[in-house]
Amino acid sequence: MLLYPSVDKLLEKVDSRYKLIALAAKRARELDAGLPATEEVFESNKSVGKALEEIEEGNVIIDPVFEDKV
């Protein structure tokens, strides 16, 4: 069960659960591949949790140009 960050707060940043899951999964893969994190301190130890924390902070967003093409 996801306690932090709250799903309700995450859905304020991303307009659908599907997009939220896709964005978090992509960012988690980037973190696992060694790309630097946008934050120094995370509450979560796992890459998916870190990705969700970055989304909540507004450091990771969906590219609006790409989203318009879809």
ZAPA-289163 format. One record per residue: z, y, x of N, C-alpha, C in turn; residue number from 1. Coordinates in Angstrom, 1 decimal, m for minus. Layout:
// residues N
((Z Y X) (Z Y X) (Z Y X) NUM);
...
// end
This chain:
// residues 70
((0.0 m1.2 0.8) (0.0 0.0 0.0) (0.0 1.2 0.9) 1);
((m0.8 2.2 0.5) (m0.9 3.4 1.3) (0.1 4.4 0.8) 2);
((1.0 4.8 1.7) (2.1 5.8 1.3) (1.8 7.2 1.9) 3);
((1.3 7.2 3.1) (1.0 8.5 3.7) (m0.3 8.3 4.5) 4);
((m1.3 9.2 4.3) (m1.3 10.3 3.4) (m1.5 9.8 2.0) 5);
((m1.1 10.6 1.0) (m1.3 10.3 m0.4) (m2.7 10.2 m0.8) 6);
((m3.1 9.3 m1.6) (m4.5 9.2 m2.1) (m4.9 10.4 m2.9) 7);
((m3.9 10.9 m3.7) (m4.2 12.1 m4.5) (m4.5 13.3 m3.6) 8);
((m3.8 13.5 m2.5) (m4.1 14.6 m1.5) (m5.4 14.4 m0.8) 9);
((m5.7 13.1 m0.5) (m7.0 12.8 0.1) (m8.2 13.1 m0.8) 10);
((m8.0 12.8 m2.1) (m9.1 13.1 m3.1) (m9.3 14.5 m3.3) 11);
((m8.4 15.4 m2.9) (m8.6 16.8 m2.9) (m9.6 17.3 m1.9) 12);
((m9.7 16.5 m0.8) (m10.6 16.8 0.3) (m11.9 16.1 0.1) 13);
((m12.0 15.0 m0.5) (m13.2 14.2 m0.7) (m13.3 13.9 m2.2) 14);
((m14.5 14.1 m2.8) (m14.6 14.1 m4.2) (m14.7 12.7 m4.9) 15);
((m14.7 11.6 m4.1) (m14.8 10.3 m4.7) (m14.1 9.3 m3.8) 16);
((m13.6 8.2 m4.4) (m12.9 7.2 m3.6) (m13.9 6.5 m2.7) 17);
((m15.1 6.3 m3.2) (m16.1 5.6 m2.4) (m16.4 6.4 m1.1) 18);
((m16.6 7.7 m1.2) (m16.9 8.6 m0.1) (m15.7 8.6 0.9) 19);
((m14.5 8.6 0.3) (m13.3 8.6 1.1) (m13.2 7.3 2.0) 20);
((m13.5 6.2 1.4) (m13.4 4.9 2.1) (m14.5 4.9 3.2) 21);
((m15.7 5.3 2.8) (m16.8 5.3 3.8) (m16.5 6.2 5.0) 22);
((m16.0 7.4 4.7) (m15.6 8.4 5.8) (m14.5 7.9 6.6) 23);
((m13.5 7.3 6.0) (m12.3 6.8 6.8) (m12.8 5.6 7.7) 24);
((m13.6 4.7 7.1) (m14.1 3.6 7.9) (m14.9 4.0 9.1) 25);
((m15.8 5.0 8.9) (m16.7 5.4 9.9) (m15.8 6.1 11.0) 26);
((m14.9 6.9 10.6) (m14.0 7.6 11.6) (m13.2 6.6 12.4) 27);
((m12.7 5.6 11.7) (m11.8 4.6 12.3) (m12.7 3.8 13.4) 28);
((m13.9 3.5 13.1) (m14.8 2.9 14.1) (m15.0 3.8 15.3) 29);
((m15.1 5.1 15.0) (m15.3 6.0 16.2) (m14.0 6.0 17.0) 30);
((m12.9 6.1 16.4) (m11.6 6.0 17.2) (m11.5 4.8 18.0) 31);
((m11.9 3.6 17.4) (m11.8 2.3 18.1) (m12.8 2.3 19.3) 32);
((m13.9 3.0 19.1) (m14.9 3.1 20.2) (m14.5 4.0 21.3) 33);
((m13.4 4.7 21.2) (m12.9 5.6 22.2) (m13.2 7.1 22.1) 34);
((m13.7 7.5 21.0) (m13.9 8.9 20.8) (m12.5 9.6 20.6) 35);
((m12.4 10.8 21.1) (m11.1 11.4 21.1) (m10.6 11.8 19.6) 36);
((m9.3 11.7 19.4) (m8.8 12.1 18.1) (m8.7 13.6 18.0) 37);
((m8.7 14.1 16.8) (m8.5 15.5 16.6) (m7.1 16.0 16.6) 38);
((m6.2 15.1 16.5) (m4.7 15.4 16.5) (m4.1 14.7 17.7) 39);
((m2.9 15.2 18.1) (m2.2 14.6 19.2) (m1.2 13.5 18.7) 40);
((m0.5 13.9 17.5) (0.6 13.0 17.0) (0.2 12.5 15.7) 41);
((0.3 11.2 15.5) (0.0 10.5 14.3) (1.2 9.7 13.8) 42);
((1.4 9.7 12.5) (2.4 8.8 11.9) (2.0 7.4 11.9) 43);
((0.7 7.1 11.8) (0.1 5.8 11.8) (m0.2 5.3 13.2) 44);
((m0.1 4.0 13.4) (m0.5 3.3 14.6) (m1.9 2.8 14.6) 45);
((m2.4 2.5 13.4) (m3.7 1.9 13.2) (m4.8 3.0 13.1) 46);
((m6.0 2.6 13.5) (m7.1 3.6 13.5) (m7.5 4.1 12.1) 47);
((m7.4 3.2 11.0) (m7.7 3.6 9.7) (m6.7 4.7 9.2) 48);
((m5.4 4.4 9.5) (m4.4 5.4 9.1) (m4.6 6.7 9.9) 49);
((m5.0 6.7 11.1) (m5.2 7.9 11.9) (m6.4 8.6 11.3) 50);
((m7.4 7.9 10.9) (m8.6 8.5 10.3) (m8.2 9.2 9.0) 51);
((m7.4 8.6 8.2) (m7.0 9.2 6.9) (m6.1 10.4 7.1) 52);
((m5.3 10.4 8.2) (m4.5 11.6 8.5) (m5.4 12.7 8.9) 53);
((m6.5 12.4 9.7) (m7.4 13.5 10.1) (m8.2 14.0 8.9) 54);
((m8.5 13.2 8.0) (m9.2 13.7 6.7) (m8.3 14.6 5.9) 55);
((m7.0 14.2 5.8) (m6.0 15.0 5.1) (m5.9 16.4 5.7) 56);
((m5.9 16.4 7.0) (m5.7 17.7 7.7) (m7.0 18.6 7.7) 57);
((m8.1 18.0 7.2) (m9.3 18.7 7.1) (m10.1 18.7 8.4) 58);
((m9.7 17.9 9.4) (m10.4 17.8 10.7) (m11.7 17.0 10.7) 59);
((m11.8 16.1 9.7) (m12.9 15.2 9.5) (m13.4 15.4 8.1) 60);
((m14.7 15.8 8.0) (m15.3 16.1 6.7) (m16.7 15.4 6.6) 61);
((m17.2 15.3 5.4) (m18.5 14.8 5.2) (m19.5 15.9 5.4) 62);
((m20.6 15.6 6.2) (m21.6 16.7 6.5) (m22.2 17.1 5.2) 63);
((m22.1 18.4 4.8) (m22.7 18.8 3.6) (m24.2 18.8 3.6) 64);
((m24.9 18.9 4.7) (m26.3 18.9 4.8) (m26.8 17.5 4.5) 65);
((m26.1 16.5 5.1) (m26.5 15.1 4.9) (m26.2 14.7 3.5) 66);
((m25.1 15.1 2.9) (m24.7 14.8 1.5) (m25.8 15.3 0.5) 67);
((m26.4 16.5 0.8) (m27.4 17.0 m0.1) (m28.7 16.2 m0.1) 68);
((m29.0 15.5 1.0) (m30.2 14.7 1.1) (m30.1 13.4 0.4) 69);
((m28.9 12.9 0.1) (m28.6 11.6 m0.5) (m28.7 11.6 m1.9) 70);
// end
